[in-house]
Amino acid sequence: MSLYYEAASIIANADAKGGSLKNRVFGKKDLKSPPGAIYALVAEATKWSTVLKDVIERSDILRLEKKLTPTLALLLAHDLLLAKRGVAAPKEHPLNLAISRHKARLSAEFTKCRIRNGFATIEVWRTHINDSAHSGEGTNGSNGTSSVRPRWVRVNAVRTTLEKCLSTAFADYTRVTSLLDLKGTGKLIYIDENIPNLIAIPPRIDLSKNPAYLKGEIIIQDKASCFPAYLLNPQPEDGHVIDACAAPGNKTTHVAAIVSSLTSASEAKVTACERDKTRALTLKKMAKLAGAEKIVDIRAGQDFTRLDPNAEQFADVGALLLDPSCSGSGIVGRDDMPTLHLPSVDAGPQPVAGKKRKRKGNAAEKKVEEKEEVVEEEVTEETPESAEVENDEKKLAARLANLAAFQLKIILHAFKFPAATKVTYSTCSIHAEENENVVVKALASDIAKERGWRILPRKQQVEGMRKWQRRGNAEACTGASAPEVVAEACIKCEKGTEEGTMGFFVAAFVRDREAGEDKQQDETERDEEEAEDEWEGFD
Ligand SMILES: C[S@@+](CC[C@H](N)C(=O)[O-])C[C@H]1O[C@@H](n2cnc3c(N)ncnc32)[C@H](O)[C@@H]1O
């Protein structure tokens, strides 16, 4: 497999591994190309991806080179236009031919793009691209707007208050009113408008030695990761809360802070299950640092799906937070996969209406057509390698299907807790298979119908979540009785946007306590009657 196919496979993330690009490349054992070369190619091509996407689309090469995938076109165009060594494949290699025969067109579009963006030379442009990547800011987000990646900081309400923090740890910071303003110089702070007690500062500021951080008064936590506990909105009447998949504990300590602010810390009760004993150690440390060890009962090594919902000790569990393992495709770390903007085949210049190419056109047109036919043939020679890419896609689909089955199992188990009326389900995945699709299946389940579980509609969500604009995709909710309502109830975050979050998904399920109790009572009575009917003794 060539360098380009291996790099494309890393980008496709066929192994569905989360974490940084470095981890994904250097952690992969079976690479044939040098990992350093793959890493450099993906990192550099990603930095330039908004530019290359534009250049490729305007050149229309994806339409001409039918078997060149958007990812391969991006990687090859990068090397052709920007790498000192050019395309790292022999001149006669089909991939090299597929990109090099469009060199004139691509170079012309690249130059036009540079001029449009106001850069006098490629070197000035390169410096700008490198600076933007270094500060964690995209020149353009995936939706064509500016993107920003601030450092999100949650003020831990168990230990302190936002006001105290603003007058101590952040006393010398200047308040800005937009996330984009955090790109400025100096100590800047933004107070979030969706999540209480959440602030953002420029990513260049290191908090690791800050006393407030060391004392657990502030916790570094992505904004999106604060959505589940806030959306769950546990109230004193909800009683006991369960965090089903808790380590390392960001959401556990957040939910602990919310419940303890509403009741006395001695009454607040959160049970945190963590199946992995080693990860549970981190959870323990985190709960201690956050001052939540008395609120949180940690069940190290406990598989949530083996917890007995009908056990006496869980009789008052009213709310459950479910944040199960997922593909992690939405995760953005400081050293993580930056957002890659891929060209689309349909975005290129469209043929002018009424000027259909004919087989017997003028000489120039004919030449183009002949070339196109040759292109088809040459790329077909790549079939074995294309098959490997296809295989990667199949691997990803299989992994997502497994994860989705496990995620659904977690939700359906949570629905069984007799006093529960609130459940949040979240993932840091960008795949509908793990998100909307799982929600739709959960709503269609027998237990949801029996116990009256439904989606919490947007208009009934807590204010900050109601205000959040990015919602689910109705097409991915096909199968639900009201796909538009379910999609609107689903909350999404996208990485690489002006909102400055990771990729994330969260939805809440609710049911009326009375309706649930009635239905459960009916069910119990029905079970008893059935048991009586089945009883055939003493005759
Ligand atoms: C996405 S992480 C949770 C992150 C955590 N909620 C936070 O915000 O810090 C998922 C965790 O669930 C744990 N897990 C997976 N399956 C589980 C199960 N059946 N029961 C309990 N924990 C489980 C994993 O070991 C992992 O630590």
The ligand as an SDF file (V2000), in Angstrom:
LIG
                    3D

 27 29  0  0  0  0  0  0  0  0999 V2000
  -16.6910    8.0020   27.2720 C   0  0  0  0  0  0  0  0  0  0  0  0
  -15.9840    7.3800   28.7080 S   0  0  0  0  0  0  0  0  0  0  0  0
  -16.8010    8.3090   29.9480 C   0  0  0  0  0  0  0  0  0  0  0  0
  -16.2570    9.6920   30.1590 C   0  0  0  0  0  0  0  0  0  0  0  0
  -16.7830   10.3330   31.4140 C   0  0  0  0  0  0  0  0  0  0  0  0
  -18.2320   10.3450   31.4350 N   0  0  0  0  0  0  0  0  0  0  0  0
  -16.2660   11.7400   31.6020 C   0  0  0  0  0  0  0  0  0  0  0  0
  -16.9750   12.6760   31.2500 O   0  0  0  0  0  0  0  0  0  0  0  0
  -15.1760   11.9150   32.1280 O   0  0  0  0  0  0  0  0  0  0  0  0
  -16.7680    5.8480   28.8830 C   0  0  0  0  0  0  0  0  0  0  0  0
  -16.3720    5.0910   30.1190 C   0  0  0  0  0  0  0  0  0  0  0  0
  -17.3330    4.0810   30.3320 O   0  0  0  0  0  0  0  0  0  0  0  0
  -16.6890    2.9210   30.8170 C   0  0  0  0  0  0  0  0  0  0  0  0
  -17.6200    1.7970   30.5240 N   0  0  0  0  0  0  0  0  0  0  0  0
  -17.8060    1.1770   29.3450 C   0  0  0  0  0  0  0  0  0  0  0  0
  -18.7620    0.2380   29.4790 N   0  0  0  0  0  0  0  0  0  0  0  0
  -19.2080    0.2800   30.7350 C   0  0  0  0  0  0  0  0  0  0  0  0
  -20.2010   -0.4360   31.4560 C   0  0  0  0  0  0  0  0  0  0  0  0
  -20.9280   -1.4010   30.8870 N   0  0  0  0  0  0  0  0  0  0  0  0
  -20.3970   -0.1210   32.7500 N   0  0  0  0  0  0  0  0  0  0  0  0
  -19.6570    0.8520   33.3500 C   0  0  0  0  0  0  0  0  0  0  0  0
  -18.7000    1.5420   32.7170 N   0  0  0  0  0  0  0  0  0  0  0  0
  -18.4730    1.2800   31.4260 C   0  0  0  0  0  0  0  0  0  0  0  0
  -15.4040    2.8980   30.0530 C   0  0  0  0  0  0  0  0  0  0  0  0
  -14.4360    2.1250   30.7200 O   0  0  0  0  0  0  0  0  0  0  0  0
  -15.0480    4.3770   30.0270 C   0  0  0  0  0  0  0  0  0  0  0  0
  -14.2520    4.7340   31.1200 O   0  0  0  0  0  0  0  0  0  0  0  0
  1  2  1  0
  2  3  1  0
  2 10  1  0
  3  4  1  0
  4  5  1  0
  5  6  1  0
  5  7  1  0
  7  8  2  0
  7  9  1  0
 10 11  1  0
 11 12  1  0
 11 26  1  0
 12 13  1  0
 13 14  1  0
 13 24  1  0
 14 15  1  0
 14 23  1  0
 15 16  2  0
 16 17  1  0
 17 18  1  0
 17 23  2  0
 18 19  1  0
 18 20  2  0
 20 21  1  0
 21 22  2  0
 22 23  1  0
 24 25  1  0
 24 26  1  0
 26 27  1  0
M  CHG  2   2   1   9  -1
M  END
$$$$
